[in-house]
Amino acid sequence: MSARRRTVGSGELAAELGLSRRSISRYAERGWIRPALVTPGGQYRWDIEDVRRQLDALRERRPEETGERRSF
């Protein structure tokens, strides 16, 4: 049996990462981060540690690979 990881909403994720909710939304819209799940109502639920890994991997990529300027 695998342990279920706790997921959080975008506001809690933003607070934990020191970002704005709008930044979280933009990163998701651009495909830079992916939620752990999307509720039937369309709300994103996030695994904080998974998002940290996604952002770490994104930071390792060169800006020209993403076509964006990043400041995170």
PDB file of N, CA, C and O in Angstrom:
ATOM      1  N   MET A   1       0.848  -1.177   0.000  1.00  0.00           N
ATOM      2  CA  MET A   1       0.000   0.000   0.000  1.00  0.00           C
ATOM      3  C   MET A   1       0.895   1.243   0.000  1.00  0.00           C
ATOM      4  O   MET A   1       1.839   1.339   0.785  1.00  0.00           O
ATOM      5  N   SER A   2       0.590   2.184  -0.884  1.00  0.00           N
ATOM      6  CA  SER A   2       1.392   3.407  -0.934  1.00  0.00           C
ATOM      7  C   SER A   2       0.760   4.479  -0.055  1.00  0.00           C
ATOM      8  O   SER A   2      -0.459   4.548   0.097  1.00  0.00           O
ATOM      9  N   ALA A   3       1.611   5.300   0.511  1.00  0.00           N
ATOM     10  CA  ALA A   3       1.125   6.392   1.366  1.00  0.00           C
ATOM     11  C   ALA A   3       0.608   7.518   0.476  1.00  0.00           C
ATOM     12  O   ALA A   3       1.253   7.888  -0.504  1.00  0.00           O
ATOM     13  N   ARG A   4      -0.544   8.054   0.818  1.00  0.00           N
ATOM     14  CA  ARG A   4      -1.081   9.199   0.079  1.00  0.00           C
ATOM     15  C   ARG A   4      -0.395  10.465   0.546  1.00  0.00           C
ATOM     16  O   ARG A   4      -0.220  10.698   1.742  1.00  0.00           O
ATOM     17  N   ARG A   5      -0.016  11.266  -0.413  1.00  0.00           N
ATOM     18  CA  ARG A   5       0.613  12.538  -0.080  1.00  0.00           C
ATOM     19  C   ARG A   5      -0.466  13.597   0.022  1.00  0.00           C
ATOM     20  O   ARG A   5      -1.451  13.582  -0.716  1.00  0.00           O
ATOM     21  N   ARG A   6      -0.264  14.496   0.932  1.00  0.00           N
ATOM     22  CA  ARG A   6      -1.211  15.589   1.151  1.00  0.00           C
ATOM     23  C   ARG A   6      -1.096  16.587   0.002  1.00  0.00           C
ATOM     24  O   ARG A   6       0.003  16.952  -0.414  1.00  0.00           O
ATOM     25  N   THR A   7      -2.238  17.018  -0.495  1.00  0.00           N
ATOM     26  CA  THR A   7      -2.240  18.052  -1.524  1.00  0.00           C
ATOM     27  C   THR A   7      -2.821  19.334  -0.942  1.00  0.00           C
ATOM     28  O   THR A   7      -3.593  19.311   0.017  1.00  0.00           O
ATOM     29  N   VAL A   8      -2.431  20.449  -1.546  1.00  0.00           N
ATOM     30  CA  VAL A   8      -2.868  21.763  -1.070  1.00  0.00           C
ATOM     31  C   VAL A   8      -3.421  22.558  -2.242  1.00  0.00           C
ATOM     32  O   VAL A   8      -3.174  22.227  -3.402  1.00  0.00           O
ATOM     33  N   GLY A   9      -4.168  23.603  -1.932  1.00  0.00           N
ATOM     34  CA  GLY A   9      -4.680  24.507  -2.952  1.00  0.00           C
ATOM     35  C   GLY A   9      -3.602  25.477  -3.418  1.00  0.00           C
ATOM     36  O   GLY A   9      -2.507  25.526  -2.856  1.00  0.00           O
ATOM     37  N   SER A  10      -3.922  26.236  -4.436  1.00  0.00           N
ATOM     38  CA  SER A  10      -2.954  27.176  -5.014  1.00  0.00           C
ATOM     39  C   SER A  10      -2.510  28.249  -4.027  1.00  0.00           C
ATOM     40  O   SER A  10      -1.346  28.650  -4.040  1.00  0.00           O
ATOM     41  N   GLY A  11      -3.408  28.718  -3.180  1.00  0.00           N
ATOM     42  CA  GLY A  11      -3.045  29.740  -2.198  1.00  0.00           C
ATOM     43  C   GLY A  11      -2.021  29.240  -1.201  1.00  0.00           C
ATOM     44  O   GLY A  11      -1.056  29.938  -0.892  1.00  0.00           O
ATOM     45  N   GLU A  12      -2.228  28.028  -0.695  1.00  0.00           N
ATOM     46  CA  GLU A  12      -1.276  27.466   0.261  1.00  0.00           C
ATOM     47  C   GLU A  12       0.055  27.159  -0.412  1.00  0.00           C
ATOM     48  O   GLU A  12       1.113  27.373   0.180  1.00  0.00           O
ATOM     49  N   LEU A  13       0.013  26.659  -1.644  1.00  0.00           N
ATOM     50  CA  LEU A  13       1.249  26.405  -2.387  1.00  0.00           C
ATOM     51  C   LEU A  13       2.022  27.708  -2.572  1.00  0.00           C
ATOM     52  O   LEU A  13       3.229  27.758  -2.335  1.00  0.00           O
ATOM     53  N   ALA A  14       1.327  28.753  -2.993  1.00  0.00           N
ATOM     54  CA  ALA A  14       1.981  30.046  -3.208  1.00  0.00           C
ATOM     55  C   ALA A  14       2.642  30.544  -1.929  1.00  0.00           C
ATOM     56  O   ALA A  14       3.783  31.006  -1.957  1.00  0.00           O
ATOM     57  N   ALA A  15       1.934  30.453  -0.814  1.00  0.00           N
ATOM     58  CA  ALA A  15       2.489  30.905   0.463  1.00  0.00           C
ATOM     59  C   ALA A  15       3.713  30.081   0.846  1.00  0.00           C
ATOM     60  O   ALA A  15       4.706  30.627   1.327  1.00  0.00           O
ATOM     61  N   GLU A  16       3.646  28.797   0.639  1.00  0.00           N
ATOM     62  CA  GLU A  16       4.766  27.908   0.989  1.00  0.00           C
ATOM     63  C   GLU A  16       6.003  28.210   0.150  1.00  0.00           C
ATOM     64  O   GLU A  16       7.130  28.121   0.639  1.00  0.00           O
ATOM     65  N   LEU A  17       5.790  28.567  -1.111  1.00  0.00           N
ATOM     66  CA  LEU A  17       6.914  28.823  -2.018  1.00  0.00           C
ATOM     67  C   LEU A  17       7.340  30.286  -2.057  1.00  0.00           C
ATOM     68  O   LEU A  17       8.348  30.621  -2.679  1.00  0.00           O
ATOM     69  N   GLY A  18       6.581  31.161  -1.397  1.00  0.00           N
ATOM     70  CA  GLY A  18       6.908  32.583  -1.415  1.00  0.00           C
ATOM     71  C   GLY A  18       6.589  33.247  -2.746  1.00  0.00           C
ATOM     72  O   GLY A  18       7.257  34.200  -3.148  1.00  0.00           O
ATOM     73  N   LEU A  19       5.569  32.742  -3.428  1.00  0.00           N
ATOM     74  CA  LEU A  19       5.135  33.283  -4.709  1.00  0.00           C
ATOM     75  C   LEU A  19       3.706  33.790  -4.582  1.00  0.00           C
ATOM     76  O   LEU A  19       3.033  33.530  -3.585  1.00  0.00           O
ATOM     77  N   SER A  20       3.253  34.507  -5.585  1.00  0.00           N
ATOM     78  CA  SER A  20       1.852  34.930  -5.597  1.00  0.00           C
ATOM     79  C   SER A  20       0.992  33.824  -6.211  1.00  0.00           C
ATOM     80  O   SER A  20       1.490  32.957  -6.929  1.00  0.00           O
ATOM     81  N   ARG A  21      -0.300  33.872  -5.914  1.00  0.00           N
ATOM     82  CA  ARG A  21      -1.221  32.915  -6.537  1.00  0.00           C
ATOM     83  C   ARG A  21      -1.216  33.102  -8.046  1.00  0.00           C
ATOM     84  O   ARG A  21      -1.320  32.130  -8.795  1.00  0.00           O
ATOM     85  N   ARG A  22      -1.097  34.334  -8.490  1.00  0.00           N
ATOM     86  CA  ARG A  22      -1.065  34.602  -9.932  1.00  0.00           C
ATOM     87  C   ARG A  22       0.151  33.948 -10.579  1.00  0.00           C
ATOM     88  O   ARG A  22       0.052  33.426 -11.690  1.00  0.00           O
ATOM     89  N   SER A  23       1.292  33.969  -9.903  1.00  0.00           N
ATOM     90  CA  SER A  23       2.479  33.306 -10.450  1.00  0.00           C
ATOM     91  C   SER A  23       2.240  31.810 -10.593  1.00  0.00           C
ATOM     92  O   SER A  23       2.611  31.209 -11.601  1.00  0.00           O
ATOM     93  N   ILE A  24       1.621  31.214  -9.587  1.00  0.00           N
ATOM     94  CA  ILE A  24       1.311  29.783  -9.659  1.00  0.00           C
ATOM     95  C   ILE A  24       0.419  29.514 -10.870  1.00  0.00           C
ATOM     96  O   ILE A  24       0.653  28.563 -11.616  1.00  0.00           O
ATOM     97  N   SER A  25      -0.590  30.339 -11.064  1.00  0.00           N
ATOM     98  CA  SER A  25      -1.497  30.176 -12.211  1.00  0.00           C
ATOM     99  C   SER A  25      -0.753  30.316 -13.532  1.00  0.00           C
ATOM    100  O   SER A  25      -0.956  29.523 -14.451  1.00  0.00           O
ATOM    101  N   ARG A  26       0.105  31.322 -13.625  1.00  0.00           N
ATOM    102  CA  ARG A  26       0.877  31.525 -14.864  1.00  0.00           C
ATOM    103  C   ARG A  26       1.794  30.348 -15.141  1.00  0.00           C
ATOM    104  O   ARG A  26       1.874  29.876 -16.275  1.00  0.00           O
ATOM    105  N   TYR A  27       2.488  29.868 -14.114  1.00  0.00           N
ATOM    106  CA  TYR A  27       3.399  28.738 -14.310  1.00  0.00           C
ATOM    107  C   TYR A  27       2.632  27.520 -14.804  1.00  0.00           C
ATOM    108  O   TYR A  27       3.111  26.798 -15.679  1.00  0.00           O
ATOM    109  N   ALA A  28       1.442  27.284 -14.251  1.00  0.00           N
ATOM    110  CA  ALA A  28       0.623  26.149 -14.682  1.00  0.00           C
ATOM    111  C   ALA A  28       0.131  26.357 -16.119  1.00  0.00           C
ATOM    112  O   ALA A  28       0.158  25.423 -16.921  1.00  0.00           O
ATOM    113  N   GLU A  29      -0.316  27.567 -16.447  1.00  0.00           N
ATOM    114  CA  GLU A  29      -0.797  27.870 -17.802  1.00  0.00           C
ATOM    115  C   GLU A  29       0.296  27.643 -18.836  1.00  0.00           C
ATOM    116  O   GLU A  29       0.019  27.186 -19.945  1.00  0.00           O
ATOM    117  N   ARG A  30       1.523  27.956 -18.482  1.00  0.00           N
ATOM    118  CA  ARG A  30       2.652  27.804 -19.406  1.00  0.00           C
ATOM    119  C   ARG A  30       3.210  26.384 -19.424  1.00  0.00           C
ATOM    120  O   ARG A  30       4.097  26.069 -20.217  1.00  0.00           O
ATOM    121  N   GLY A  31       2.688  25.535 -18.553  1.00  0.00           N
ATOM    122  CA  GLY A  31       3.147  24.151 -18.523  1.00  0.00           C
ATOM    123  C   GLY A  31       4.433  23.948 -17.749  1.00  0.00           C
ATOM    124  O   GLY A  31       5.048  22.884 -17.832  1.00  0.00           O
ATOM    125  N   TRP A  32       4.848  24.961 -16.996  1.00  0.00           N
ATOM    126  CA  TRP A  32       6.082  24.849 -16.224  1.00  0.00           C
ATOM    127  C   TRP A  32       5.902  23.961 -15.003  1.00  0.00           C
ATOM    128  O   TRP A  32       6.844  23.288 -14.582  1.00  0.00           O
ATOM    129  N   ILE A  33       4.706  23.951 -14.433  1.00  0.00           N
ATOM    130  CA  ILE A  33       4.403  23.069 -13.304  1.00  0.00           C
ATOM    131  C   ILE A  33       3.070  22.386 -13.583  1.00  0.00           C
ATOM    132  O   ILE A  33       2.211  22.926 -14.280  1.00  0.00           O
ATOM    133  N   ARG A  34       2.913  21.180 -13.020  1.00  0.00           N
ATOM    134  CA  ARG A  34       1.682  20.424 -13.200  1.00  0.00           C
ATOM    135  C   ARG A  34       1.105  20.058 -11.844  1.00  0.00           C
ATOM    136  O   ARG A  34       1.841  19.646 -10.948  1.00  0.00           O
ATOM    137  N   PRO A  35      -0.206  20.204 -11.683  1.00  0.00           N
ATOM    138  CA  PRO A  35      -0.837  19.857 -10.408  1.00  0.00           C
ATOM    139  C   PRO A  35      -0.873  18.348 -10.208  1.00  0.00           C
ATOM    140  O   PRO A  35      -0.804  17.576 -11.165  1.00  0.00           O
ATOM    141  N   ALA A  36      -0.982  17.945  -8.954  1.00  0.00           N
ATOM    142  CA  ALA A  36      -1.132  16.525  -8.637  1.00  0.00           C
ATOM    143  C   ALA A  36      -2.484  16.027  -9.130  1.00  0.00           C
ATOM    144  O   ALA A  36      -2.610  14.882  -9.564  1.00  0.00           O
ATOM    145  N   LEU A  37      -3.495  16.892  -9.061  1.00  0.00           N
ATOM    146  CA  LEU A  37      -4.821  16.541  -9.569  1.00  0.00           C
ATOM    147  C   LEU A  37      -5.629  17.801  -9.799  1.00  0.00           C
ATOM    148  O   LEU A  37      -5.324  18.872  -9.275  1.00  0.00           O
ATOM    149  N   VAL A  38      -6.664  17.640 -10.596  1.00  0.00           N
ATOM    150  CA  VAL A  38      -7.613  18.721 -10.848  1.00  0.00           C
ATOM    151  C   VAL A  38      -8.972  18.212 -10.388  1.00  0.00           C
ATOM    152  O   VAL A  38      -9.413  17.142 -10.809  1.00  0.00           O
ATOM    153  N   THR A  39      -9.634  18.971  -9.530  1.00  0.00           N
ATOM    154  CA  THR A  39     -10.930  18.550  -8.996  1.00  0.00           C
ATOM    155  C   THR A  39     -11.997  18.612 -10.093  1.00  0.00           C
ATOM    156  O   THR A  39     -11.786  19.254 -11.122  1.00  0.00           O
ATOM    157  N   PRO A  40     -13.128  17.958  -9.884  1.00  0.00           N
ATOM    158  CA  PRO A  40     -14.219  18.051 -10.862  1.00  0.00           C
ATOM    159  C   PRO A  40     -14.657  19.498 -11.113  1.00  0.00           C
ATOM    160  O   PRO A  40     -15.167  19.814 -12.188  1.00  0.00           O
ATOM    161  N   GLY A  41     -14.461  20.362 -10.139  1.00  0.00           N
ATOM    162  CA  GLY A  41     -14.791  21.781 -10.298  1.00  0.00           C
ATOM    163  C   GLY A  41     -13.707  22.588 -10.992  1.00  0.00           C
ATOM    164  O   GLY A  41     -13.864  23.794 -11.184  1.00  0.00           O
ATOM    165  N   GLY A  42     -12.600  21.939 -11.374  1.00  0.00           N
ATOM    166  CA  GLY A  42     -11.524  22.611 -12.099  1.00  0.00           C
ATOM    167  C   GLY A  42     -10.450  23.237 -11.229  1.00  0.00           C
ATOM    168  O   GLY A  42      -9.567  23.925 -11.742  1.00  0.00           O
ATOM    169  N   GLN A  43     -10.507  23.011  -9.917  1.00  0.00           N
ATOM    170  CA  GLN A  43      -9.476  23.566  -9.036  1.00  0.00           C
ATOM    171  C   GLN A  43      -8.254  22.649  -9.015  1.00  0.00           C
ATOM    172  O   GLN A  43      -8.370  21.424  -9.023  1.00  0.00           O
ATOM    173  N   TYR A  44      -7.083  23.281  -8.989  1.00  0.00           N
ATOM    174  CA  TYR A  44      -5.838  22.523  -8.927  1.00  0.00           C
ATOM    175  C   TYR A  44      -5.515  22.165  -7.490  1.00  0.00           C
ATOM    176  O   TYR A  44      -5.727  22.957  -6.572  1.00  0.00           O
ATOM    177  N   ARG A  45      -4.997  20.957  -7.311  1.00  0.00           N
ATOM    178  CA  ARG A  45      -4.474  20.507  -6.022  1.00  0.00           C
ATOM    179  C   ARG A  45      -3.012  20.149  -6.271  1.00  0.00           C
ATOM    180  O   ARG A  45      -2.668  19.503  -7.261  1.00  0.00           O
ATOM    181  N   TRP A  46      -2.170  20.585  -5.349  1.00  0.00           N
ATOM    182  CA  TRP A  46      -0.729  20.492  -5.541  1.00  0.00           C
ATOM    183  C   TRP A  46      -0.062  19.665  -4.455  1.00  0.00           C
ATOM    184  O   TRP A  46      -0.456  19.717  -3.290  1.00  0.00           O
ATOM    185  N   ASP A  47       0.945  18.905  -4.844  1.00  0.00           N
ATOM    186  CA  ASP A  47       1.852  18.239  -3.916  1.00  0.00           C
ATOM    187  C   ASP A  47       3.066  19.171  -3.821  1.00  0.00           C
ATOM    188  O   ASP A  47       3.811  19.323  -4.790  1.00  0.00           O
ATOM    189  N   ILE A  48       3.259  19.780  -2.678  1.00  0.00           N
ATOM    190  CA  ILE A  48       4.299  20.811  -2.536  1.00  0.00           C
ATOM    191  C   ILE A  48       5.675  20.287  -2.929  1.00  0.00           C
ATOM    192  O   ILE A  48       6.400  20.959  -3.663  1.00  0.00           O
ATOM    193  N   GLU A  49       6.044  19.113  -2.460  1.00  0.00           N
ATOM    194  CA  GLU A  49       7.378  18.579  -2.771  1.00  0.00           C
ATOM    195  C   GLU A  49       7.521  18.280  -4.261  1.00  0.00           C
ATOM    196  O   GLU A  49       8.596  18.472  -4.828  1.00  0.00           O
ATOM    197  N   ASP A  50       6.458  17.816  -4.895  1.00  0.00           N
ATOM    198  CA  ASP A  50       6.499  17.564  -6.330  1.00  0.00           C
ATOM    199  C   ASP A  50       6.707  18.871  -7.094  1.00  0.00           C
ATOM    200  O   ASP A  50       7.482  18.909  -8.049  1.00  0.00           O
ATOM    201  N   VAL A  51       6.032  19.927  -6.691  1.00  0.00           N
ATOM    202  CA  VAL A  51       6.204  21.224  -7.359  1.00  0.00           C
ATOM    203  C   VAL A  51       7.619  21.748  -7.129  1.00  0.00           C
ATOM    204  O   VAL A  51       8.215  22.321  -8.041  1.00  0.00           O
ATOM    205  N   ARG A  52       8.158  21.566  -5.945  1.00  0.00           N
ATOM    206  CA  ARG A  52       9.555  21.976  -5.705  1.00  0.00           C
ATOM    207  C   ARG A  52      10.492  21.266  -6.686  1.00  0.00           C
ATOM    208  O   ARG A  52      11.397  21.890  -7.240  1.00  0.00           O
ATOM    209  N   ARG A  53      10.277  19.971  -6.900  1.00  0.00           N
ATOM    210  CA  ARG A  53      11.109  19.220  -7.850  1.00  0.00           C
ATOM    211  C   ARG A  53      10.923  19.756  -9.272  1.00  0.00           C
ATOM    212  O   ARG A  53      11.891  19.903 -10.017  1.00  0.00           O
ATOM    213  N   GLN A  54       9.680  20.044  -9.638  1.00  0.00           N
ATOM    214  CA  GLN A  54       9.416  20.582 -10.977  1.00  0.00           C
ATOM    215  C   GLN A  54      10.129  21.921 -11.178  1.00  0.00           C
ATOM    216  O   GLN A  54      10.721  22.159 -12.231  1.00  0.00           O
ATOM    217  N   LEU A  55      10.073  22.782 -10.183  1.00  0.00           N
ATOM    218  CA  LEU A  55      10.735  24.085 -10.288  1.00  0.00           C
ATOM    219  C   LEU A  55      12.252  23.938 -10.316  1.00  0.00           C
ATOM    220  O   LEU A  55      12.928  24.660 -11.049  1.00  0.00           O
ATOM    221  N   ASP A  56      12.794  23.014  -9.530  1.00  0.00           N
ATOM    222  CA  ASP A  56      14.241  22.767  -9.560  1.00  0.00           C
ATOM    223  C   ASP A  56      14.675  22.318 -10.953  1.00  0.00           C
ATOM    224  O   ASP A  56      15.686  22.789 -11.474  1.00  0.00           O
ATOM    225  N   ALA A  57      13.913  21.408 -11.551  1.00  0.00           N
ATOM    226  CA  ALA A  57      14.236  20.923 -12.896  1.00  0.00           C
ATOM    227  C   ALA A  57      14.133  22.058 -13.911  1.00  0.00           C
ATOM    228  O   ALA A  57      14.951  22.148 -14.826  1.00  0.00           O
ATOM    229  N   LEU A  58      13.146  22.913 -13.756  1.00  0.00           N
ATOM    230  CA  LEU A  58      12.972  24.040 -14.667  1.00  0.00           C
ATOM    231  C   LEU A  58      14.128  25.028 -14.545  1.00  0.00           C
ATOM    232  O   LEU A  58      14.581  25.575 -15.551  1.00  0.00           O
ATOM    233  N   ARG A  59      14.601  25.257 -13.344  1.00  0.00           N
ATOM    234  CA  ARG A  59      15.724  26.189 -13.132  1.00  0.00           C
ATOM    235  C   ARG A  59      16.991  25.697 -13.819  1.00  0.00           C
ATOM    236  O   ARG A  59      17.832  26.497 -14.229  1.00  0.00           O
ATOM    237  N   GLU A  60      17.126  24.381 -13.944  1.00  0.00           N
ATOM    238  CA  GLU A  60      18.323  23.816 -14.563  1.00  0.00           C
ATOM    239  C   GLU A  60      18.319  23.979 -16.078  1.00  0.00           C
ATOM    240  O   GLU A  60      19.368  23.886 -16.715  1.00  0.00           O
ATOM    241  N   ARG A  61      17.147  24.221 -16.655  1.00  0.00           N
ATOM    242  CA  ARG A  61      17.053  24.410 -18.095  1.00  0.00           C
ATOM    243  C   ARG A  61      17.463  25.831 -18.450  1.00  0.00           C
ATOM    244  O   ARG A  61      17.253  26.765 -17.676  1.00  0.00           O
ATOM    245  N   ARG A  62      18.041  25.977 -19.614  1.00  0.00           N
ATOM    246  CA  ARG A  62      18.429  27.306 -20.083  1.00  0.00           C
ATOM    247  C   ARG A  62      17.190  28.078 -20.523  1.00  0.00           C
ATOM    248  O   ARG A  62      16.249  27.471 -21.034  1.00  0.00           O
ATOM    249  N   PRO A  63      17.161  29.400 -20.339  1.00  0.00           N
ATOM    250  CA  PRO A  63      15.995  30.207 -20.742  1.00  0.00           C
ATOM    251  C   PRO A  63      15.605  30.019 -22.206  1.00  0.00           C
ATOM    252  O   PRO A  63      14.417  30.038 -22.529  1.00  0.00           O
ATOM    253  N   GLU A  64      16.572  29.838 -23.091  1.00  0.00           N
ATOM    254  CA  GLU A  64      16.228  29.681 -24.505  1.00  0.00           C
ATOM    255  C   GLU A  64      15.476  28.375 -24.772  1.00  0.00           C
ATOM    256  O   GLU A  64      14.797  28.256 -25.793  1.00  0.00           O
ATOM    257  N   GLU A  65      15.585  27.400 -23.875  1.00  0.00           N
ATOM    258  CA  GLU A  65      14.834  26.155 -24.035  1.00  0.00           C
ATOM    259  C   GLU A  65      13.357  26.357 -23.735  1.00  0.00           C
ATOM    260  O   GLU A  65      12.514  25.647 -24.284  1.00  0.00           O
ATOM    261  N   THR A  66      13.035  27.302 -22.882  1.00  0.00           N
ATOM    262  CA  THR A  66      11.639  27.531 -22.513  1.00  0.00           C
ATOM    263  C   THR A  66      11.033  28.691 -23.282  1.00  0.00           C
ATOM    264  O   THR A  66       9.811  28.830 -23.336  1.00  0.00           O
ATOM    265  N   GLY A  67      11.879  29.527 -23.878  1.00  0.00           N
ATOM    266  CA  GLY A  67      11.377  30.686 -24.601  1.00  0.00           C
ATOM    267  C   GLY A  67      10.869  31.787 -23.691  1.00  0.00           C
ATOM    268  O   GLY A  67      10.156  32.682 -24.146  1.00  0.00           O
ATOM    269  N   GLU A  68      11.217  31.739 -22.429  1.00  0.00           N
ATOM    270  CA  GLU A  68      10.714  32.711 -21.458  1.00  0.00           C
ATOM    271  C   GLU A  68      11.861  33.237 -20.608  1.00  0.00           C
ATOM    272  O   GLU A  68      12.880  32.572 -20.420  1.00  0.00           O
ATOM    273  N   ARG A  69      11.668  34.439 -20.106  1.00  0.00           N
ATOM    274  CA  ARG A  69      12.548  34.962 -19.057  1.00  0.00           C
ATOM    275  C   ARG A  69      11.946  34.543 -17.738  1.00  0.00           C
ATOM    276  O   ARG A  69      10.738  34.663 -17.537  1.00  0.00           O
ATOM    277  N   ARG A  70      12.764  34.059 -16.849  1.00  0.00           N
ATOM    278  CA  ARG A  70      12.246  33.588 -15.566  1.00  0.00           C
ATOM    279  C   ARG A  70      12.925  34.329 -14.434  1.00  0.00           C
ATOM    280  O   ARG A  70      14.091  34.710 -14.529  1.00  0.00           O
ATOM    281  N   SER A  71      12.182  34.526 -13.370  1.00  0.00           N
ATOM    282  CA  SER A  71      12.740  35.213 -12.205  1.00  0.00           C
ATOM    283  C   SER A  71      12.440  34.450 -10.925  1.00  0.00           C
ATOM    284  O   SER A  71      12.309  35.058  -9.863  1.00  0.00           O
ATOM    285  N   PHE A  72      12.328  33.131 -11.009  1.00  0.00           N
ATOM    286  CA  PHE A  72      12.038  32.358  -9.802  1.00  0.00           C
ATOM    287  C   PHE A  72      13.213  31.555  -9.366  1.00  0.00           C
ATOM    288  O   PHE A  72      13.138  30.845  -8.364  1.00  0.00           O
TER     289      PHE A  72
END
